[in-house]
């Protein structure tokens, strides 16, 4: 039996599949055709909340495959969204290659999705290419060529996704800003995709990538145009898609064929509590995943001050000297608002001095589990291996660096539609069996 697309907690026994997260009944509900007895008018929200809480999707092992390559893949947030988008077209995403330099993240990715092979290397080692400027426009000096034996796959993959390191572009980074040599990895991504003759390409980065010192976006666009792709770009905010996070990202989409023109949906944003309300009293059930970091005495005093005074921002009198007058990062040591989307989740989720990461209604930092929910990772995703707890710093990196799955879902759905795929039903996952202990469910990954 082929590996189910998103059965990260699955255990196979004689062809039967059991996740420990609740079996899907015979009645499959479609977003476009909900029974009248369903009292929730927010069908999109109902689908995603059921999914986040561990609802299991129906088996897709017999669906036609879409071939995907995931570069700079991390723990698989982007690929998770792509996999869900494939299901919207009655297809199954097969991640033929997942590439990253973080071995632990690759293991999480492979435990969670349908991955052919993980490749533990830098993307620049995969391809031979050279660019040159002719008559004021960039092009490849010769056709890019895959040189890694780990990438011996047939050309013509359906989709290449990538999230090249964004720290060189991010406004949150005080040191490298936009002159970081890692920005060249953006062009390397294009070379790999062209060498693979990908039908569609999605590249995600921070918005500031548009202001790179070498104009990597403009260069990428010209290289892709010369290779026969129609290229578009979008500034996408997760909360405008209806998600409970204000994350804003730049997406470049390239398609062999007509350019993507379908506008992205616009929905009312959910509050952070929409995603994490049921987790507020669950702490310590699965090691660091469900436990907030222990604050220092000074940090504890600052958290207590916020709650005792019913505030969400620390005044200067309560801040450390380095975050007083003149700082441009006013959200540090901040408390989330219970009725608003969360701010951008980053790798600093365990440190209040790196963002607004204090829980909205509990005097503590958010847990990695809560951060994962806000990033679109469902309960049961493969952050644990055979019950072994991951280190807190690894969880923060895997979760904070991820592309939220709903963003990947919407972008991939548009790309697949541009390739001419016909949409199908989107079955709603059955809610998880809430009688099971959450920690026990996670231990089955």
Beta strands, then each sheet from edge to edge (+ up, - down):
strand 1: 11-13
strand 2: 16-18
strand 3: 29-30
strand 4: 64-71
strand 5: 91-100
strand 6: 115-120
strand 7: 127-128
strand 8: 131-134
strand 9: 137-140
strand 10: 145-146
strand 11: 159-162
strand 12: 200-205
strand 13: 230-237
strand 14: 248-255
strand 15: 427-428
sheet 1: 1+ 2-
sheet 2: 3+ 15-
sheet 3: 6+ 5+ 4+ 11+ 12+ 14- 13+
sheet 4: 7+ 10-
sheet 5: 8+ 9-
end
